[in-house]
Amino acid sequence: MTAILEHLPPDSSVVECLGLMSISFNDQWRAQALGQIERDPTVLDRLVAVCPDWEDIVETVLEANQRRPIKAGQVRGR
């Protein structure tokens, strides 16, 4: 996800982009997205309306990280 956003400008006005930013490995993008999601309770509703499987996507990312924690230093060093 972070690699996709690195080739596109992160645009927090686009709900799909905001969703990807919220689960990105880029600390700044993630913090920006999560802050906006907290300030605007409609963001998650709009994201689920566009991508009904969003909850499953987030759960899958969390489960993968629990099975094999992602080492942030290694990912960023690539």
C-alpha positions in Angstrom: 0.0 0.0 0.0 2.8 2.4 0.9 4.5 1.6 -2.4 1.4 2.5 -4.3 1.0 5.8 -2.5 4.7 6.6 -3.0 3.9 6.7 -6.8 0.8 8.8 -6.3 0.3 11.9 -4.2 -1.4 11.1 -0.9 -4.8 12.8 -1.2 -6.8 12.7 2.0 -9.8 14.2 0.2 -10.2 10.9 -1.7 -11.7 8.4 0.7 -10.0 5.3 -0.9 -6.6 7.1 -0.6 -7.4 8.0 3.0 -8.2 4.4 3.7 -4.8 3.2 2.3 -3.0 6.0 4.2 -4.6 4.8 7.4 -3.0 1.3 7.1 0.2 2.6 5.5 3.7 1.9 6.9 4.4 5.6 6.5 4.0 7.0 10.0 3.2 10.5 8.8 0.5 9.4 6.3 -1.0 7.0 8.8 -1.2 9.6 11.6 -2.7 12.1 9.1 -5.4 9.7 8.0 -6.2 8.4 11.5 -6.5 12.0 12.7 -8.9 12.8 9.9 -10.9 9.6 10.5 -11.2 10.6 14.2 -12.4 14.1 13.4 -14.9 13.0 10.7 -17.0 10.0 11.8 -18.4 9.8 8.2 -15.1 8.8 6.7 -15.4 5.1 7.6 -19.0 5.0 6.4 -18.0 6.5 3.1 -15.0 4.1 2.8 -17.2 1.0 3.5 -19.8 2.4 0.9 -17.1 2.5 -1.7 -15.3 -0.7 -0.6 -17.7 -3.0 1.3 -14.8 -5.4 2.1 -12.8 -2.7 3.9 -13.2 -4.3 7.4 -12.0 -7.6 6.1 -9.0 -6.0 4.4 -8.0 -4.3 7.6 -8.5 -7.5 9.6 -6.3 -9.4 7.1 -3.5 -6.9 7.4 -3.7 -7.1 11.3 -3.8 -10.9 11.2 -0.8 -11.1 8.9 1.2 -8.7 11.1 0.3 -10.9 14.2 1.4 -14.1 12.5 4.7 -12.5 11.3 5.3 -9.0 12.7 6.6 -6.6 10.1 9.9 -5.1 11.0 9.5 -1.5 10.2 13.2 -0.9 9.9 13.6 -3.6 7.3 10.6 -2.3 5.3 11.8 1.3 5.3 15.4 0.3 4.4 14.4 -1.2 1.1 
